Amino acid sequence: MWNRRLTPFIAFAAVLSLAAPLASAAPAEGVSSDDSVDLVNPFIGTQAEGNTFPGASLPFGMVQLSPDTGHYAGYRYTDDRIRGFSMTHVSGVGCGLGGDLPMTPMTGRPDTTDYAQYAQPFRHETETASPAAYQVTLDDPDGAVTAELAATTRTGWQRLTYEGSEESGLMLNAGQALHGVRSSRVEVLDARTVRTTVEGSGFCQETEPYTLHFLTTFDRDIEDVELFDGDEFTAASTDGSAATEGEARQGAWIGFDTTEDDDVVVTTSLSWVDADGAAGNLAEEGGSSFDEVRESARTLWQERLDAIAVDGGTEEQRRTFYSSLYRSLLGPHRADDVDGRYLGWDDEVHTADGHGYYQTSSLWDTYRTQIQLLALIAPQEARDQSISLILQGEQSGRLPRWGWGPVETNVMTGDPATPQLVTAQQYGLLGGWEDRLWTQLVQNADTVPSEDHPANGRAGNDHYLEHGYVPAETGAECKPGDCDLDHAGSATMEYAVADAAMSVIAEDLGHDDDALRYAERSRSWESIINPDTGFPQPRDADGVFVGDPDPAYTEGFHEGTAWQYNWLVPQDVPGLISKIGGTEAANERLDHFFAYDQLLTDPEGTARDVWVNSAYEYYGTSRYNPQNEPDLHAPYLYLWTGQPWKSAEVVRAELTLFTDSPSGITGNEDVGTMSAWHVLSSLGIYPAIAGTDVLTIGSPVFDRAVIDLPEPFYDGDLVIEAPDTSQDARYVQEVELNGRTHRHSWLTAAELRDGADLSIGLGTEPSDWGTRRGEQPPAPVPGRGEGQREDLGAALTSDAPLTVTAGQETTIEATLSAVLTGRGEITADVELTSDDAVAVTPEHGELHVQGDGAPQAAELPVTLTVPADAPAGEHVVTATVTSRVGTVESELVVLVLDAGCESAGSQCIVPLDSALTLDGVATLDDTTAGDFDEKGWAFAGDELPAPGDAPVDDVVMRIPPTAGMDPNFAVGPFSVEVGLPVEQLTFLATARNGDANDVSLTLAYADGSTEETTVSVGDWAGGSPQFDNRPGLHQGYRIENGVGRVGPETDLWLLDVPTDPARELTSITVGDDSDLAVMAVTAHRS
């Protein structure tokens, strides 16, 4: 194997680390970094959806005491009101999480319990932040309050200075947070102590509940206290009897006497275990003064940041570098109490034995950069965090994907725990835990969680293991959270990355058969490469490629495009290059991806204006996305294609996106992932191959960096010297490792065990360094195994409507698409059959491909003819495809509708001509023709069926004129005649300006009676059916008046209304609600 472990050393290190306290990095020798803590700007990332927080926390602290301004992730720099200072935050997440127990100092009790209403104004001029502390003045018009924040690992400290107020107080709100709060409880234990419990849930969607326990003390007696339940305040005593709990907002107004002493110190501890844990944490960490806590935190952060001492670079480069290093050390979070107890993923209390216990595992992000950085500078914590993941797997029966507290949130897709943990093992961090790790990894990689297990896990594993890819199933029924079947393309590639890591660790542990088995599976990415485009594309359960073949628009890739995921083959980059068509073709594709020609002349402008430049612009592009994780390693792929100088140019361009400003990071920060990319790329080393300890060599921005590699995992510093570096001198000319010429463009962490001196000579012109055969980075599983198994998939599909109207002959053009995987010539026989009502041409056919081990596509055109006298109902056409692999069948169902309005069960058009008053449709040729919502937006006539009778799902609808200025919608109130015995009405309708709720509908019958009912219809841009609506006509865009095609997607919904089939329905009347818009109505005759 290309990367051998130093087994005797690791075994010895494992024994030492069991008894060792958590490592604190000593200042690296050789470079001065006394002021590194002062270089950190915690406000970086608090704007433009970086979603960082500026408050007080220790490295990996349980508590992150920080202001919340109303942004879903906590703090946004452009806001001007603070809702409170809350105890829990997660750096850089893309959904609301944390924000528990917001406390808001103010003058005078507010009249509301909603912190959005009693939020206090502030100005950035009075605001300061450092890694150790935060300070701001709240501009309460009745008396300003200056709040200073500091933290220990498990406690948050506030020093509140009330300026000239006689009504000083604090709103303690247990009922609001950044996530959902199910219930809470507040108890006033005595004149100086309040105990709080919060049960929360949710992260991007609903989750299992989690409970947090807080204990808050004040440095003086409470003068008055009022508890609140919902919006009601009730005066309470401090004799230990006052408490409130429930699902409504719970909390307390705490009043203080500050007439003589205007400083109030508030100390709050947190425990994820129980109230006793919170009390113990407070007793252990709450005995100092505020100034001592703040100074201690500063000292600790100084030591941590001094783990990497840099010399050279610009002032902004040093500030952004140390700010990124700071953010890289904020999570995961410590979760065990001072007595070692923690709440496990089995909902039982455990005691950590010889290790710290951590939670908050954003693994889809961190496996790419952060775990590698921590393995170098904080290996003890990285070891403990990895052990915590193993324990969570043992306790719950499944390794986490994205854990918050003791629950799985199922956020993101793939199998990120595997490369995360294998990386830790490859860096030598898990000595003594290999067997337990292996057991968890195998279960994770080879099975699917049971139906009663909360985790989605590898939801596509059954089909993946049999056919080599995750099947695309839009809207798949999975557990709450993200489902791999919805993101089948990216999930297939992520599974393959994880399987490569499984092969690496299997070989390391001596499981040779498993190593080969997983190596073969790691090539599964090949099974979704569309041979017509050369890009990955999802395949459905029938085995055919689905969706738009344009790799910029192909669906099924999580937060990215096929262009970006195309590069996610770090386990076998040479194989990827071969699949693209060779080195020249790969370089051409990379050059387009990075807009290389533009980048040469304007690197910063290209990075900001040509690459993806917004945190949530995931789709519709063929360019690099430095704002998200899937393609973060792509700049380094030039090291494999013989043009390493281009990596230097791309990386240097991307580094310009990191600035000393609130918007100075790329995308969501994602618990240290983006920051770790910045740190490692600035140093000139990068972990481009997940699940290994390989570090590619790049272009450092600092003259010298000294990285303290802590004992007992290492025995010496890593010194990186690039004395000639500058913006122009960015090309590697030569490299020396420990004084010897190093031609390879990579090294391993194993080579750093005893410390190392890495000297990188840079120049202003590209060189031939790293370009010769064998100098490229390795492939952990280069073409091992037999690759993709033989497989056969087929589907009979048609882009034409499959619902037709009886009474006229209809021709439907269809296609039999087959995907055959194997080697050599492969022939498939096709037989097409149907009932007598539908004619099929041809009835027999043959498909041929020349297989190379990868999927090959073949098609057979098919014509279906539905005669005019075809009976109403469903008619099935079956394609049977047989090859040497086996036989598969695919069915196409043609639905014939009887719109003759003559017999029971037939459908009858209800004319709306007299009721049509609104022109809500425009066209791309005439964008000013319609105005659906009276705000300048309209439906796209180009995407609607042609005017006239047309099938919409299982109903024939009369589509009104859609061109010009003719009206095409009826809006309430209106009446139309029916004059038939009817068992059901079906409306083709939608709503504008929000949902239309409970609109009155009057059904008038021939016997003179009426029936009153209501209908509700979802908004046209709502995205999914609401109420009892069902899909009708979907449009991929709408038209803006005078502009043209814009988002979002829009819908006309189908709504069924039952009627009395025994009586003749004479008319219907829709009530006075102009937001309900009806395009067509059809009656089902009884």
MARPADO-404542 format. One line per 3 residues: their letters; for each residue x, y, z of C-alpha. Coordinates in steps of 0.2 Angstrom, whole numbers. Layout:
BEGIN
A> X/Y/Z; ...
% end
This chain:
BEGIN
MWN> 0/0/0; 6/18/-4; 3/24/13
RRL> 9/13/27; 5/17/46; 19/18/59
TPF> 11/5/69; 23/4/85; 23/23/87
IAF> 4/24/85; 1/10/98; 12/19/110
AAV> 3/36/106; -14/28/109; -9/22/126
LSL> -2/40/131; -17/49/124; -29/39/135
AAP> -23/47/151; -17/64/143; -28/80/146
LAS> -34/88/130; -20/95/121; -17/114/120
AAP> -5/119/106; 11/126/112; 18/142/103
AEG> 28/136/88; 46/141/88; 55/152/76
VSS> 41/164/71; 34/178/82; 15/178/83
DDS> 12/186/100; -2/196/93; -11/183/83
VDL> -27/184/94; -28/203/90; -27/199/71
VNP> -44/189/72; -59/198/66; -75/188/72
FIG> -86/199/61; -79/191/45; -93/180/38
TQA> -108/189/47; -114/196/31; -118/188/13
EGN> -124/172/21; -107/167/29; -118/164/44
TFP> -104/166/57; -106/173/74; -96/186/83
GAS> -99/181/101; -88/173/115; -83/155/114
LPF> -68/144/118; -61/132/106; -73/118/103
GMV> -84/126/118; -100/119/123; -106/137/125
QLS> -106/150/111; -113/166/119; -117/178/105
PDT> -130/191/100; -145/187/89; -152/200/77
GHY> -166/191/68; -156/182/55; -160/164/54
AGY> -143/159/59; -141/171/73; -132/187/69
RYT> -132/198/53; -120/213/51; -133/223/42
DDR> -146/222/56; -148/236/69; -157/227/83
IRG> -152/214/95; -165/201/101; -154/194/115
FSM> -138/186/119; -140/167/118; -130/152/124
THV> -128/141/108; -123/144/91; -115/134/76
SGV> -103/143/65; -109/145/47; -124/133/45
GCG> -137/136/32; -153/134/43; -158/140/60
LGG> -150/131/74; -145/135/92; -149/152/99
DLP> -156/144/115; -160/155/130; -158/173/123
MTP> -156/185/137; -159/204/133; -154/218/145
MTG> -165/233/145; -173/247/155; -190/243/160
RPD> -200/228/157; -207/226/139; -226/224/136
TTD> -222/209/124; -214/192/126; -208/191/108
YAQ> -190/195/107; -193/201/89; -203/215/96
YAQ> -193/220/111; -176/219/102; -164/233/107
PFR> -156/245/95; -137/246/93; -123/253/83
HET> -108/245/76; -98/260/83; -100/254/100
ETA> -97/235/95; -81/226/97; -76/207/96
SPA> -62/196/98; -60/177/100; -61/180/119
AYQ> -75/193/121; -88/203/114; -95/220/119
VTL> -109/232/113; -120/246/119; -139/244/117
DDP> -146/260/114; -162/259/125; -170/276/124
DGA> -174/275/143; -156/271/147; -142/263/138
VTA> -135/246/143; -117/240/139; -116/222/137
ELA> -99/212/139; -98/194/135; -85/180/139
ATT> -86/162/140; -78/146/148; -80/129/140
RTG> -97/126/148; -103/144/154; -107/160/147
WQR> -103/177/156; -112/193/154; -107/210/162
LTY> -121/222/160; -118/240/164; -134/250/166
EGS> -132/269/163; -142/279/174; -157/268/175
EES> -169/265/190; -178/250/180; -163/239/176
GLM> -168/222/170; -166/207/159; -178/197/149
LNA> -174/179/150; -183/170/136; -184/151/136
GQA> -197/150/123; -188/157/108; -173/151/99
LHG> -166/149/81; -173/132/80; -191/126/85
VRS> -195/126/104; -207/112/109; -208/117/127
SRV> -198/125/141; -198/127/160; -192/142/171
EVL> -189/140/189; -183/154/201; -173/144/214
DAR> -169/159/225; -165/177/225; -149/174/214
TVR> -153/159/204; -164/154/189; -165/136/182
TTV> -171/133/164; -175/119/153; -178/120/134
EGS> -184/106/123; -180/110/105; -181/102/88
GFC> -178/105/70; -164/109/59; -169/113/41
QET> -184/102/45; -192/93/59; -181/82/70
EPY> -182/71/85; -182/83/101; -167/87/111
TLH> -166/95/129; -154/108/136; -152/112/154
FLT> -147/129/160; -143/137/177; -141/156/178
TFD> -134/165/193; -133/184/197; -120/193/207
RDI> -133/202/217; -151/199/223; -165/200/211
EDV> -176/215/216; -192/209/207; -196/195/195
ELF> -211/192/184; -213/175/175; -222/174/158
DGD> -232/161/150; -236/165/132; -240/184/132
EFT> -245/185/151; -234/191/165; -236/186/183
AAS> -227/193/198; -217/179/206; -207/177/222
TDG> -189/172/225; -193/159/239; -190/144/227
SAA> -209/142/224; -210/151/207; -210/141/191
TEG> -218/141/174; -218/128/160; -228/124/144
EAR> -227/124/125; -231/143/124; -216/155/127
QGA> -209/154/144; -197/165/153; -194/179/166
WIG> -192/197/168; -178/199/181; -176/216/189
FDT> -161/223/198; -157/238/209; -142/247/200
TED> -144/264/208; -127/262/218; -119/248/208
DDV> -123/249/189; -113/233/184; -123/216/185
VVT> -113/200/181; -124/186/174; -117/168/173
TSL> -126/154/165; -120/136/163; -126/123/151
SWV> -128/104/151; -135/92/138; -137/79/152
DAD> -148/86/166; -150/100/179; -136/92/190
GAA> -124/93/176; -128/111/174; -125/114/192
GNL> -109/105/192; -103/114/177; -107/131/185
AEE> -98/126/201; -82/121/192; -82/135/179
GGS> -92/149/187; -81/154/202; -70/167/194
SFD> -73/185/190; -78/192/173; -61/199/170
EVR> -52/183/175; -63/173/163; -60/185/149
ESA> -42/186/151; -41/167/153; -50/165/137
RTL> -38/177/128; -23/167/134; -31/151/128
WQE> -35/157/111; -17/165/110; -10/148/113
RLD> -22/140/100; -18/152/87; 0/151/90
AIA> -1/133/84; 3/141/67; 15/155/66
VDG> 17/164/50; 29/177/44; 27/188/28
GTE> 11/191/18; 1/207/19; -8/213/34
EQR> -25/208/27; -18/191/23; -12/188/41
RTF> -29/195/48; -40/184/36; -28/169/39
YSS> -29/170/58; -48/173/57; -50/158/47
LYR> -39/148/59; -50/154/73; -66/148/65
SLL> -59/132/61; -57/129/80; -75/133/85
GPH> -83/116/82; -87/102/84; -93/106/102
RAD> -88/99/118; -104/89/125; -98/81/141
DVD> -100/89/158; -86/92/170; -89/75/178
GRY> -87/67/161; -105/62/159; -114/65/143
LGW> -131/60/135; -128/47/121; -137/44/105
DDE> -146/30/114; -154/43/126; -144/36/140
VHT> -131/44/151; -113/38/149; -97/43/156
ADG> -82/48/145; -67/37/149; -50/43/144
HGY> -57/55/131; -68/71/128; -85/69/121
YQT> -90/80/106; -106/83/96; -111/94/81
SSL> -105/84/66; -107/93/50; -98/79/41
WDT> -104/82/23; -93/98/25; -79/94/37
YRT> -73/78/29; -66/88/15; -54/100/24
QIQ> -57/103/43; -53/85/50; -36/86/40
LLA> -32/103/48; -37/97/65; -27/81/63
LIA> -12/92/61; -14/106/74; -27/98/86
PQE> -24/79/85; -30/76/103; -47/84/100
ARD> -48/77/82; -45/60/90; -59/63/103
QSI> -71/70/91; -68/54/80; -71/43/95
SLI> -87/52/99; -93/48/82; -89/29/84
LQG> -98/29/101; -113/38/93; -114/24/80
EQS> -113/11/93; -126/19/104; -139/22/90
GRL> -135/9/77; -129/20/64; -115/33/62
PRW> -120/51/61; -122/61/45; -126/78/53
GWG> -129/77/72; -135/91/83; -135/86/102
PVE> -140/68/103; -150/67/87; -148/64/69
TNV> -155/78/58; -152/69/41; -146/85/34
MTG> -136/83/17; -133/66/8; -121/53/4
DPA> -110/44/17; -98/57/24; -94/49/41
TPQ> -84/36/32; -71/47/24; -71/58/39
LVT> -66/44/51; -55/35/39; -45/51/37
AQQ> -43/52/56; -37/34/56; -25/37/42
YGL> -18/52/51; -14/40/65; -27/47/78
LGG> -37/31/82; -25/19/88; -34/6/99
WED> -51/10/91; -48/1/74; -59/-14/78
RLW> -74/-4/84; -71/9/70; -71/-5/57
TQL> -87/-13/64; -96/4/62; -90/8/45
VQN> -95/-9/38; -112/-8/45; -114/10/38
ADT> -107/5/21; -116/-11/18; -134/-9/25
VPS> -149/3/25; -156/9/42; -172/0/47
EDH> -188/8/45; -190/12/63; -172/20/64
PAN> -172/39/63; -157/40/51; -159/40/32
GRA> -141/33/31; -137/26/14; -155/26/8
GND> -151/20/-9; -139/6/-4; -150/-8/-9
HYL> -150/-3/-28; -133/4/-27; -125/-13/-21
EHG> -134/-23/-34; -133/-11/-49; -119/1/-45
YVP> -129/17/-43; -142/26/-32; -159/26/-42
AET> -166/43/-45; -183/45/-37; -189/63/-35
GAE> -200/65/-20; -195/49/-13; -203/44/4
CKP> -189/45/16; -188/50/34; -187/68/38
GDC> -172/77/31; -162/75/15; -164/59/5
DLD> -151/51/-6; -164/46/-19; -169/64/-22
HAG> -150/67/-25; -146/51/-34; -132/58/-45
SAT> -122/66/-31; -126/52/-19; -119/39/-31
MEY> -103/49/-32; -102/52/-13; -105/33/-10
AVA> -90/29/-21; -79/41/-12; -84/33/4
DAA> -81/15/-3; -63/21/-8; -60/26/10
MSV> -67/9/15; -54/0/3; -40/11/10
IAE> -44/6/29; -48/-12/24; -31/-14/17
DLG> -23/-5/31; -31/-17/44; -27/-33/33
HDD> -45/-36/27; -39/-40/9; -55/-47/2
DAL> -65/-32/8; -51/-20/2; -54/-27/-16
RYA> -73/-27/-14; -74/-9/-9; -61/-4/-22
ERS> -73/-11/-35; -87/-2/-28; -77/14/-27
RSW> -78/14/-46; -97/16/-46; -96/34/-51
ESI> -93/27/-69; -110/19/-69; -118/36/-70
INP> -107/44/-84; -118/47/-99; -108/42/-114
DTG> -117/55/-124; -111/70/-114; -96/63/-104
FPQ> -104/70/-88; -112/61/-73; -131/60/-74
PRD> -144/51/-63; -152/35/-68; -169/29/-62
ADG> -173/12/-56; -176/6/-73; -158/10/-77
VFV> -160/24/-89; -153/41/-88; -166/54/-83
GDP> -167/73/-83; -159/86/-93; -143/79/-101
DPA> -135/97/-100; -123/95/-86; -127/113/-80
YTE> -145/109/-78; -146/91/-74; -156/88/-58
GFH> -151/75/-44; -135/83/-38; -136/90/-20
EGT> -132/109/-20; -123/108/-36; -122/104/-55
AWQ> -115/89/-64; -101/101/-69; -96/103/-51
YNW> -99/85/-46; -90/79/-61; -74/81/-52
LVP> -79/72/-36; -68/57/-40; -53/60/-28
QDV> -50/42/-26; -45/39/-44; -41/55/-53
PGL> -32/46/-67; -47/36/-70; -57/52/-71
ISK> -45/59/-83; -46/44/-94; -65/44/-94
IGG> -65/62/-99; -55/58/-114; -37/60/-108
TEA> -26/74/-101; -29/86/-115; -48/85/-114
ANE> -47/86/-95; -37/102/-96; -49/109/-108
RLD> -64/105/-97; -55/112/-81; -50/128/-91
HFF> -68/131/-95; -74/127/-77; -62/140/-70
AYD> -64/152/-85; -45/151/-85; -42/163/-100
QLL> -52/177/-91; -44/172/-74; -26/175/-81
TDP> -30/194/-85; -42/197/-70; -41/184/-57
EGT> -51/193/-43; -64/199/-55; -66/181/-62
ARD> -67/174/-45; -81/186/-40; -90/189/-56
VWV> -88/173/-67; -88/159/-54; -103/156/-43
NSA> -103/171/-32; -118/168/-20; -120/156/-6
YEY> -136/148/-13; -134/149/-32; -132/130/-34
YGT> -138/126/-51; -138/132/-69; -120/134/-71
SRY> -104/126/-79; -92/136/-68; -83/133/-52
NPQ> -92/136/-36; -80/141/-22; -96/145/-11
NEP> -100/126/-8; -91/110/-4; -93/98/-18
DLH> -79/105/-29; -68/113/-16; -54/101/-21
APY> -55/105/-40; -42/119/-41; -29/106/-36
LYL> -34/93/-50; -21/102/-62; -8/93/-52
WTG> -14/77/-60; -15/84/-78; 3/90/-80
QPW> -1/108/-77; 2/112/-58; 5/130/-62
KSA> -13/132/-66; -18/126/-48; -7/140/-41
EVV> -17/153/-52; -34/146/-48; -30/145/-29
RAE> -23/162/-28; -38/169/-37; -49/160/-24
LTL> -39/167/-10; -44/185/-15; -62/180/-9
FTD> -56/180/9; -56/198/15; -56/207/31
SPS> -74/212/30; -91/205/36; -93/197/19
GIT> -76/191/18; -78/172/17; -85/160/3
GNE> -103/154/6; -109/146/22; -94/144/33
DVG> -100/126/38; -92/123/55; -75/127/49
TMS> -74/119/32; -72/135/22; -60/142/34
AWH> -50/126/34; -49/127/15; -42/145/17
VLS> -29/140/30; -22/125/21; -22/133/4
SLG> -13/148/11; 0/137/19; 3/128/2
IYP> -3/111/7; -21/104/4; -30/87/7
AIA> -36/84/-11; -39/65/-8; -52/62/5
GTD> -50/47/16; -31/48/15; -17/57/23
VLT> -11/64/7; -7/83/6; -4/90/-11
IGS> 9/104/-12; 4/121/-18; 9/139/-18
PVF> 11/147/0; 6/165/2; 18/167/18
DRA> 37/168/18; 38/156/32; 25/146/42
VID> 29/135/58; 16/123/62; 17/115/79
LPE> 13/97/78; 8/92/96; 15/77/105
PFY> 12/62/107; 5/61/89; 20/70/82
DGD> 38/74/87; 43/91/79; 37/106/70
LVI> 32/107/51; 41/122/44; 35/128/27
EAP> 47/141/19; 43/150/3; 54/166/4
DTS> 51/171/-14; 32/171/-13; 22/186/-20
QDA> 7/188/-31; 18/187/-46; 30/174/-39
RYV> 17/160/-37; 23/146/-48; 32/131/-39
QEV> 50/130/-46; 57/117/-35; 53/108/-18
ELN> 64/101/-4; 58/90/10; 71/89/24
GRT> 84/96/13; 82/84/-1; 74/87/-18
HRH> 56/83/-19; 49/81/-36; 32/74/-31
SWL> 18/86/-30; 12/78/-14; 17/71/3
TAA> 9/62/17; 6/66/35; 16/50/39
ELR> 31/60/33; 28/73/46; 28/62/61
DGA> 46/68/67; 43/85/60; 48/91/43
DLS> 56/106/34; 47/109/18; 55/122/6
IGL> 45/128/-9; 54/139/-21; 43/150/-31
GTE> 45/160/-47; 36/171/-59; 35/158/-73
PSD> 28/141/-74; 41/127/-72; 41/108/-76
WGT> 40/104/-57; 28/90/-54; 24/87/-72
RRG> 35/71/-76; 27/54/-76; 25/47/-58
EQP> 26/65/-50; 7/67/-49; -2/63/-33
PAP> -7/45/-31; -24/36/-33; -29/26/-17
VPG> -39/14/-28; -32/16/-46; -43/5/-57
RGE> -43/-9/-44; -55/-23/-47; -66/-27/-62
GQR> -75/-11/-61; -93/-10/-66; -103/-27/-66
EDL> -113/-31/-81; -130/-23/-80; -145/-20/-90
GAA> -158/-6/-89; -172/0/-100; -187/11/-100
LTS> -201/15/-112; -205/34/-111; -213/48/-121
DAP> -212/67/-120; -229/68/-128; -245/67/-117
LTV> -250/50/-113; -268/55/-109; -278/57/-125
TAG> -296/60/-129; -308/47/-137; -315/51/-154
QET> -300/55/-164; -285/45/-169; -269/50/-159
TIE> -251/46/-163; -238/46/-149; -220/45/-152
ATL> -210/36/-139; -193/30/-136; -186/13/-129
SAV> -170/19/-120; -158/5/-114; -142/6/-104
LTG> -131/-9/-106; -115/-11/-96; -102/-24/-100
RGE> -87/-27/-111; -87/-32/-129; -102/-33/-141
ITA> -118/-33/-132; -135/-37/-141; -152/-34/-134
DVE> -168/-41/-141; -184/-30/-139; -202/-36/-140
LTS> -216/-23/-139; -234/-28/-135; -250/-20/-130
DDA> -269/-24/-130; -279/-22/-146; -284/-4/-143
VAV> -266/3/-146; -255/-2/-161; -236/-2/-158
TPE> -223/0/-171; -211/-9/-172; -216/-25/-163
HGE> -199/-32/-163; -181/-24/-163; -163/-26/-159
LHV> -151/-15/-150; -132/-16/-151; -117/-8/-141
QGD> -99/-10/-140; -96/-11/-121; -80/-5/-113
GAP> -85/-9/-95; -95/8/-93; -113/11/-97
QAA> -118/12/-115; -134/19/-121; -145/14/-135
ELP> -162/19/-141; -176/12/-152; -190/24/-158
VTL> -207/18/-155; -224/24/-162; -240/21/-153
TVP> -256/24/-162; -273/26/-153; -288/24/-164
ADA> -303/35/-163; -314/21/-157; -302/16/-143
PAG> -312/12/-127; -310/24/-112; -298/18/-99
EHV> -280/13/-97; -270/4/-110; -253/-4/-106
VTA> -239/-5/-118; -225/-17/-113; -207/-17/-119
TVT> -197/-33/-115; -178/-32/-117; -167/-47/-116
SRV> -148/-48/-117; -135/-60/-110; -137/-51/-93
GTV> -155/-55/-92; -172/-48/-95; -180/-32/-90
ESE> -198/-25/-93; -204/-7/-94; -222/-2/-96
LVV> -230/14/-103; -249/17/-99; -260/27/-111
LVL> -275/34/-103; -290/37/-115; -303/49/-108
DAG> -321/50/-114; -325/68/-116; -341/65/-126
CES> -353/70/-112; -365/57/-117; -363/42/-105
AGS> -361/39/-86; -342/42/-82; -339/53/-97
QCI> -332/71/-95; -341/87/-99; -333/104/-102
VPL> -341/117/-92; -340/133/-103; -332/148/-94
DSA> -332/160/-109; -344/172/-100; -334/172/-84
LTL> -317/175/-90; -311/192/-85; -292/191/-81
DGV> -278/190/-94; -265/181/-84; -255/174/-98
ATL> -240/182/-108; -228/174/-120; -210/176/-123
DDT> -214/185/-140; -226/197/-131; -221/199/-113
TAG> -233/213/-109; -249/203/-114; -255/197/-97
DFD> -253/202/-79; -259/188/-68; -255/195/-50
EKG> -257/213/-55; -239/215/-50; -232/212/-67
WAF> -230/194/-68; -239/181/-79; -240/163/-83
AGD> -230/158/-99; -242/154/-113; -227/146/-122
ELP> -228/132/-109; -247/129/-108; -256/117/-119
APG> -263/124/-136; -280/132/-134; -294/120/-135
DAP> -298/103/-127; -283/96/-119; -280/82/-106
VDD> -273/88/-90; -268/73/-79; -284/62/-79
VVM> -296/76/-85; -300/84/-101; -299/103/-99
RIP> -304/117/-111; -289/129/-112; -294/147/-116
PTA> -284/158/-128; -267/162/-121; -261/174/-134
GMD> -265/193/-136; -275/202/-123; -290/190/-122
PNF> -295/185/-104; -291/167/-99; -295/167/-80
AVG> -311/168/-70; -309/177/-53; -322/177/-40
PFS> -336/181/-39; -343/172/-55; -357/160/-59
VEV> -358/148/-74; -371/136/-80; -369/117/-80
GLP> -386/108/-83; -381/90/-81; -382/76/-68
VEQ> -364/77/-61; -355/67/-48; -339/78/-47
LTF> -332/94/-53; -314/97/-57; -307/114/-57
LAT> -290/119/-65; -286/134/-54; -273/143/-44
ARN> -271/158/-32; -262/174/-33; -255/184/-18
GDA> -254/169/-7; -266/154/-5; -284/157/-7
NDV> -292/149/9; -310/143/11; -318/152/-4
SLT> -337/150/-4; -344/139/-18; -363/137/-21
LAY> -370/122/-30; -387/125/-37; -398/110/-42
ADG> -413/109/-54; -425/105/-39; -422/123/-32
STE> -410/117/-18; -393/124/-16; -377/116/-7
ETT> -364/128/1; -346/122/2; -329/130/1
VSV> -313/127/-9; -295/131/-5; -281/133/-18
GDW> -263/135/-16; -253/150/-23; -246/149/-41
AGG> -228/150/-35; -230/139/-19; -220/125/-27
SPQ> -230/110/-20; -249/106/-19; -258/113/-3
FDN> -275/108/4; -282/94/-6; -275/101/-23
RPG> -266/90/-34; -253/94/-48; -261/101/-64
LHQ> -250/111/-76; -233/115/-71; -222/129/-78
GYR> -203/130/-76; -204/149/-76; -215/164/-76
IEN> -215/180/-87; -211/197/-80; -219/211/-89
GVG> -207/219/-101; -193/208/-96; -197/190/-100
RVG> -192/173/-92; -189/174/-74; -192/163/-58
PET> -199/155/-49; -208/140/-56; -227/141/-56
DLW> -242/129/-56; -260/127/-60; -268/115/-48
LLD> -282/102/-50; -296/103/-37; -310/90/-36
VPT> -327/94/-28; -340/81/-26; -358/84/-30
DPA> -375/75/-28; -375/63/-43; -394/60/-41
REL> -399/78/-46; -396/89/-60; -383/102/-56
TSI> -389/118/-65; -375/131/-60; -360/135/-49
TVG> -356/151/-40; -339/155/-34; -338/168/-20
DDS> -330/185/-19; -312/181/-18; -302/189/-32
DLA> -286/179/-27; -294/163/-33; -292/161/-52
VMA> -300/147/-62; -294/143/-80; -306/128/-83
VTA> -319/117/-76; -324/100/-81; -339/90/-75
HRS> -339/71/-73; -356/65/-78; -366/53/-67
% end
